[in-house]
Amino acid sequence: MPVGAQTTLTVTPTACKIATEASLLAVRASLRAAATELGFGIVGQTKLITAASELARNVLRYAGRGVMTIERVQHGGRVGLRARFEDEGPGIADLELAMQDGYSTYNSMGVGLSGARRLVDDFRIESELGAGTVVEITMWAR
Amino acid sequence: MTVAESVPIVQLGSSLLVSLQGDLDDNAVLRLEAEITGAVARTRATGVVIEVGGLSVVDSFIARIIARIAGMIRLLGAEAVVVGIQPAVAITLIELGVGMQHVHTALNAAEGMALLQRPRD
C-alpha cells in the first residue's frame, strides 16, 4: 500500500508476529509503548490499541498468522503511528460487504473491520482472494 | 503488564467483588467465566460487582465476555453490576459499536454495591 506522498517515516518499523492468542498482548504492549513515547493522549492511545486488537484478532481468526508492523509517521507538524497488519490468509471476497456494520462470517459481534475504522484517523484495506489481506491504520498524536 | 494468574474474588456480605486486571488474553478471559460462576454457586452470593477499572483496553471480544459473565450470573439468580469502566474505554467502546446496553453499570465499586443492595423491583 502506498505511503501518502507528504508523509515521512521517521524510524525503522517495529515488527510484531501474530500467531497465537498471546500475540494480542504483544500487539497491544508494543503499540502502547510507541504511543506513550510519542505523547498520545489517553483517549487516542486507547482507540488505537483497541482498533489494533480487533485487527490482530481478525488476522488470527481468518488467516491463522500474520505480522503487525508499527511505523512512526510525520506529516506537516504532526506525528503519529501507523500500524500495518499483513496476512497471507484466504483474503476477503467482498470488501464493501466486509466493511459493513454487523457483518461477520465468524461467530463474533461483527464490529471488527467497521468498528476498527471508526476508531482511527485513517484506515486502508487491500485484499486479494487466495493471497491475503493488508490493513493499515494511522492515528495522529497531535 | 502481566496476565492475572487467577482472579481476585472477595466476599462482602452476600455479594462478591471481582476485579479484572492487567492485559487479559482470550484464554484468561475464558477462565474468568468458570471461576466467577463457580464462586457465585459456592457462596450463594446474591450479587456480583465486576470491577474493570484495571483494564486499560477492552476490545469487542473482552466486552462480549464481560456481558456474557453478567448474563451467566443472572442465570444463577444473582445480580451483576460492572463498575469502574475507564472514561477512555467507554468512549472507545461506544465508537466501536459495543454499547453493553444489557449490562448494569455503576461508576465505582461502592456505587455498585449500593445498587445491589437496593430492593429489587
Interface residues (C-beta under 8 A of the other chain):
Chain A: E21 A22 L24 L25 R28 A29 R32 I42 V43 Q45 T46 K47 I49 T50 S53 E54 R57 D101 S108 M109 V111 G112 S114 G115 A116 R118 L119
Chain B: M1 V3 D23 D25 D26 N27 S56 V57 V58 D59 S60 F61 R64 Q86 P87 A88 V89 I91 T92 E95 L96 G97 V98
